[in-house]
Amino acid sequence: MSLARLLHGRRASVAVWIAVMMPGLFMAVALGVEAASWAAAKVSVQRSADVSAIAGGISCAANGGCLTPLTKQSAATFAARMAQLNGGTGTASPSWNGTDTLTDNTIIANFVSPGYVTSTALKVTMQKTIPATVSKVFNATGSYTVTGTGVAEVITTTTPPAHG
């Protein structure tokens, strides 16, 4: 056996190995890209929930602290609309339970007691469904749900802060 034939045989076996391994490598890269998109979607949903809660809290503070169910509903609706502007899926007419919770399809805005202060907080929870592409093999539903929750404490003051 000549040296030239031996080298040619090795090249052929390397080519076969590359051909066999390439689909697996493509799948691994595709799954990595999909997992990165899940993380990006989680960050996006979390930011949207945070911004929506802050916007609703500002609306609440502008209306005197949301002391009545009507002002609470107004602030919760404002937060839900802000969530829709940031990618949340809502409805034309959200459901208000009359006291402290607004449900708008995948968006929930409700007033809670933060537990660490004696004030009110507006909590916005958003969900987003992400279709599975490569990972359909591992997931029977074909999609993943990403959830984000933002809380904004509503603080109203009657005296302006001292300037000094």
N, C-alpha and C positions, 0 to 999 in steps of 0.2 A: 504494500500500500504506500503510495507516494504521499509526501507532505501536502501537496496541493489538494489531493482528494480528501485528506483528513480535515484540512481547514474548510473546504467547501461543505463537508458534512456537518461541521459545527455551526456554520452560518445557517444552514437549513434548519437545524434543530432550534437555534435561537429564534428564527423567524416563526417557527411553529409555536414556540412558547409565547412569543409576543402576541400572536394571533389568538391563542387560547386565553391569555390573561387580559387582553384588551377589553372585552365586554364587562368583566368584573371591575376593572379599573374605572371604566366609564360609569358604571352603576355606583361605585363608591363615591366618585366625585359628584355625581348627580344627587345622591342622598345627602352629602355634605352641604351642597348648595341649598337643598330643600330645608335642612335643619337650620341653616343660617337665616333663611326667610322666615321660619317660625320665630326665631329670636327677634328679628327685625319687626315682625308683626306684633309681638308682645310689647316691645318698647313703644311702638306707635300707639297701640291701644292704651297703654298705661299713661302716656303723655296726653292723649285725648281725654281720658278720664280725669286726670289732674287739672287740665285747663278748664274742662267743663265744670268741675266742682268749684274752682276758684271763681269762674264767671258767675255761677249761681250764687256763691257766697257774697260776691260784690253786689249783685242785684238785691240780695236779701238785706245787706247792710244799707243799701241806698233806700230801701223801703222801710227803714226804721227797725230792722232786726228780725223781721218775719215773726211778728207776735200773733198774727191772725192766720187762720187757715188759707185765706185768700192771698195774702202776701207770700205764704209758704208755697202755695201752688204756682204763683207767678214766678218765683225764683227757681223752683224745680223745673218748670216748663222752659225757662230760659236756659238752664243747665242742659236739659235734654236737647234743645235746639242747637246749642253750641256743640254738643256731642255729635249731632247729625252733621253739622258743618265740618267736623273733623273725621268723618268716615263711619260714624255709627249708623245703624239701620233703625229708623224710627217709623212712626205712623203719622198720619195727618191729625189724628185726635188721640193723644195719650190718655191713659186711664189714671185718674186721681182717686185715692181711697178716702178722701175727705179730711184726713188728719195730717199725714206726713209722708206718704209714699206716692210717687208718680212712676207708672210703668209705661214704657214706650218701646215695645217690641224687644230689642236686645239691650235697651238702656233702662236702668233703674236709678231714680234720684230720690233719696229719702233723707229725712232729717233724723239725726241721731244725737245722743248725748256722748260727747267725746270721752268722758270718763276721767279726764285729767283736769278739766276746767269746768266751771259751772255755767257754761254757755251752750249754744247749739252749734251743730256742725251739719253741713250738707255733704252727704256721701253719694257719689256717682259711680255706678258699676256698669261697665260696658263689656259686651262680648262680640267677638268677630270669628266667623267660621272661615277657615282656610282649607281649600281643597288639597287633598293628598295627591301627589303625582307619582313619584317613584316609590314612596312608602305605602302605596295601596296594597302592596304585597303583605305588609305587616299590620294593616289597619282595615278591618272589615267595613267600617262606616264610610271610608273614603274621604274623610275630612277631620280636621282638628279644630277645637274651639279654644280661643285665646281670650282670657279675661283680664281686665284692668280695673282697679278701684282707686278712686281719688277722693280725698276728704278735705274739705275746707271749713275751718272753724269760723263762725260768724261772731265777730266781736263788735259790739256797738258801744260807743262812748258818748257821754253827754257833755263832757268838758274837753276842750281842745288840749292837745299836749303842750307842755311848757316849752318855750323856746329859750335857749340859753346859750 
